[in-house]
Amino acid sequence: MRTADFDFHLPEGRIALRPASPRDSARLLLVRPGAPDEDRVVRDLPDLLQPGDVLVFNDTRVIPARLKGVRERDGLTVAVEGNLHKRTGPDRWTAFMKPGKRLKPGDRVLFGQPSACAMSQLEARVEAKMEDGLVELSFDRSSAFLDEAIRALGAMPLPPYIAAQRPEDQQDFADYQTVYAREDGSVAAPTAGLHFTPELLRRLSDRGVEQAFVTLHVGAGTFLPVKADDLSDHRMHAETGEVSAEVADRLNAVRARGGRIVCVGTTSLRLLESATGEDGVVRPFDGETDIFITPGYRFRAADMLMTNFHLPKSTLFMLVCAFAGTRRMKAAYAHAVETGYRFYSYGDGSLLFRAEP
């Protein structure tokens, strides 16, 4: 398959710069096999699911992973910016650095501003340069002390398609976080979950729809474009996730009694598919996944997927095409563009039923 097979026209004005308010007032496109697409809103979700279904949420919490600073070498300084990608040790992160070509192993990087306050600056050393513009950084603080410094100095890592059009602000610290986030570690939000409110979660529970939580820490690689012309040449960045034994047992029980597994977001779907065997049994999972889902993939766990609208030629648009059918999703996206749906992280949502193989 070719990357160009997943292109479509997306007017620039369709990328949402702010979320809908309230969150569950966002539009929701219902895409089912053998039925016309249906325009709904997120707060309709309890009416679209059945008692006994289970929603699978990613409870990762976004950290303020964008850091600005300077590189120091031989008495000279150059302004740099880093987007943390994945933690590799108590005092180490990999990061996408700009301008990455100006860095080399051994360089000293100071994030923040010089001040008498100890929390106003964070020092790092470039340990190694890696593929795709990644560098490995070791910091002068470790564990919880490093976490505290990142929270004090960092900005919310808005997707580049939003950050190019406006700066982040204090409102993003609330908007770019799900209401159920609890496990620190992501540098990008599981954005389908941004549509949920405490009231909507209560109504779903009253409807008899169960809720299960898994954790996948989303890396900055989710924003990278696919550079390969042939999809077989593309490699996903690995992300760390966990499915507990208790959650695995619950999901297997839901499936056994005829309920449907509804993944909220591509992150929970990718993790759940990584945790499920060819026999369709969900098993406990704790580790890394770099699963790349494209048309032809046979889904093992997910019956339905709630997700936002993704960008042309992105791995996420490839995933939804695999889930609901390429022809069907291209038609759904054409409808979404024509009728004014808002795209990407702060945009509207869709509820997809899995296409039969």
N, C-alpha and C positions, 0 to 999 in steps of 0.2 A: 504494500500500500504506500501511496505517496502522501506527503504532508499537504500538498496542494489539493488533494481530494476533500479536505476538510476546511476549505476556505469558503467564506460567504461575505456579502457586503454588510458592513456595520457602520452606519453614520456615527461620526464622532460624538454627536450630541446624545447618543443613546447610553453612554457610560455614566452611571449615577455618581454624583459627587457627594451626596448626602443620602442617608437612609430614609425610608418612609417613616412617618411619625403619626400615630404609634406604630411600633414595629410590625404588628400583625395586620396593618392596613395595606401592606404591599400586595401587588397583584400576584396571582398564582395561575399558571397555565396548566390545565389538566390534559395529559397526553395518554390516551388509552388505545390499545389495539382495536381496530374495527369500529372506532367511534370518532366523530369529529372532535377537534381540539375545543376545549371549553374554557372560557375566561371566568376565573373566580378570584377570590382574595384569600390571603393566608388564614384569616380567621374562620374561613369555611372548613378548615381541615377536619374538625371533628365529624362533620357530615360526610366527608369523603373517605373516612376510614371506618373500620368495623370493630365492634367489641371483640377482644381476643387478639387483635393486631398488636405489634410492639414497635415503638419508635426507638431507633438506636441513635443516640446522640454522642458526639465527641465532646468530652468535658474539658479539653485542654484550655489553658488560659494563655492569652497573648501577653508577652512581655514587651516592654518598650525597647525594641531591639535595634533601633537606628541610632547610631552614635556618631557625633562629629568631633573632629580633633585635628591634630597636626602630626606629621611624621618628622622626626628629628634625626639628622645624619650630618656629621662633620660640621656641626654648628649651624646648619641650614634647616629651615622648616618649610614644609609644604602642607597645605590644607588637604585633609582626607575625610572620607565618610565611610562608615562601615555598617553593613546590615548583617547582624549575627545570623548564622545559619543553623548550626547544630553544636550542642555541647559535647565535647570529647573527653572531658576530665573535670575535676573540681575547680581548676583554674584555667581551663582551656575551652575555646570555642573556635570553630571554623567560621569564617565571615566572608561575604562578598565586599571587597574594598574598591573604592573609587578615589583617585585613579590607581588601579591595581598595578599598572606597569611601573609606577614610581616607587614601588615597594620591593624590598629584597630581604632575605633572611638576615636576622640580626638587627633590623631597624627598630627603633624605639618609637612608639606611637602614644601620644597623650590625648585622651578623650576628655572633653569638658573644658573648663576655664580655670587658669591659675587663680588660687584664692587661699586665704588662711584656713578656710573650712576644708577638712580632710575629705569630705564627700563631694567636693566640687571638681575633682579630677581623678581619672583612672588611667593607670599606665599599663601598656601592653608591649610585648615584644613579638616581632614576626618570627615564627619558628620555621615555617615552610610555606612555599607557594605550591598550589595544587592546580588541578584542571578546572576549566570553566571560570577562571578568575577568583577561585577560592584561595584564601590564605588561612593558615593556622596561627592563632594568637594565644600566647600565654600571658595571663594578667598578674598584677602584683597583689591581687586578693583572691580568695578562694571560697568556694562553697557559699554559705549564706551571706558572707561579707561581700562577695562578688555580686550576688543577686541584688543586694541592697544598693550597691553602687550603680548597677545598671538601671534599677528603678529610678534612682535619683537623677541620672544623667541622660537617659535614653528618651527617644520620642517613639510614638506608635508607628510601626512600620507599614504605613499605607501602601497599597499596590502602586507601582510606578505610573499606571494609567490615571490614577487619581492624584498622586503627588506632583505630577507634571503640570496639573491644572490649578492646584491650590495647595498651600502649606497645611500641615497637620495643625490641629489646635486642641484645646483642652476638651472639647466635646468629643473628639475621637477616642479619648480614653474610656468613655462610656459606650459610645456607638460601636466601636470596633471590638466588642467583647460580648459573648453570649451571657444571658442572665444566669446560666447554670455552670459557668466556667469555674473550675476549682483546682486544676493541676497545671502549675506554671511550666512553661517550656516551649510554646509555639512562637514563631516569629511571623505568622500570618494567621488570620482568623479562619475558623471553619464557618464560612459565611452563610450557608443555608440556615444555621442555627441562630443567626442574628435576628430572624423574623419572629422568634418566640418570645412571649411575655409570660409572666407568672399566671395571668388570667387564662391565657390560651392553654398552658400546661394543665391548669386545674380542670378546664372544660374537657380536655382530652382524657384526663383521668376519670372524670365523671362519666364519660362515654364508654369506659371500659377498655381504653387503649393503654397498654402498658408502656413503661419507659425504662430503657436500659442505657447504661453509660459505659462507653469505652474511651480510651485515650490514645490519640495519635498526635504527637507534637509536629506541627506543620513547619517545614523548613522554607527558607527563602527561595529554594529551587522551584517552588510552585509558580513563581512569577517569570521564570526563564522561558523564552520562546524556543520552539523546536527548530533547531538549525539544520538538521539533516533533511535531505530531500526524500530519502527512503526511511520509513518508520523503523525498519529493522536496525538502522544505525543509531537510533536515539536511545539514550540511557537515562533513566530516572535517577534523581538523587534519593538516597535512602533516608527514611524517616523512622523514628522510634515510636513504637506503640505497645499497648497492652490490652488484652481481653482477659478478664479474670475468669477463674473456673466457675464462679457463681453466675456470671453473666452468660458464659457459654452454655451452662446447664439450662438456664432460663430460656435462651433462644431456641435450643433444641426442643424444649418442652412446648414452646409456642408453636413451632413447626409441626410437632407430633400431633397436636390437637387441632390442626387446621388453620391456625392463625398465620398472618403474613408478617414477614420481617421488612420493616420500612426504614431504610437508612436515611438519616438526615445529613445530607452532604456527601460529597465524593470522598472525603477523608474517612468517615466511618465506614463507607462501602469498601474502600480499598483495604482498610485494616481487617474488616470482617471477611472479605474474600481471601485474604492472606491467612486467616486463622481457620478456614474451612477446608476440609479434605475433599478429595474427589467423590467420596461417599456422601457428601452433603452434611456431614457432622461438624458443628462448630466446636473447636477445641481451644483450651487456654493458649494464649499467645503472649510472649514478652520478648521483644527484640526489634530488629529492623526489617522494614519492607521497602522494596523498590519496585513493586508490582506496576506494570504498565499495561493498561487495559485498552484494547483496540477491537474493532469489529472482528467477529470470529471467536472471541472469548466466550467460554461457557460459564455462566454465573452459577455459583454454588450455594450462596446464602441469601442474597438480596432478592426480594420480590417486588419492591417498589423503592423509588429514590426521589427524595425531595432535594432539589438543588437550584442554584441560581443560574442565570444565563451567562455562558462563557464566551471567551473571545475566539475569533477565527483562528484555525490552525493550532489551537492549544490542545494539550494532552487531555484537558477536561472535556472539551467538546468531542474529542475522539471517544472518551469514556461513555458519554451519554449516547453517542451514536451506537456504540457497542451494546448498550443496555436496552434502548428502545427502537433501534433500527436507524441506519444512516438516512435513508430516504424520508422516514417519518420525522426525524429530528431536523433535517434541513427544511422541511415544510413547516414544522413548528416554529423554527427560528425565523423563517421568512414572515410568518404571521406575527411573531413577536415584534419584529422590526417595523412592520407595516402599521401595527396598532399601538405603537408607542411604549412597549415594555422597556423597562430600564435594565441595563446589563451590568454585570460584574459584581464586585464585592458588596457594594451598597445597593444593588439593584433588586429587581423583583425575582420571584421564584417560579419553579415549575414542579409538578408532581407527576412522575413518570411511572408507568406500569411496564414491567419487563416484557419485552417481545419474546414470543415463542421462538426457539431455535429453528 
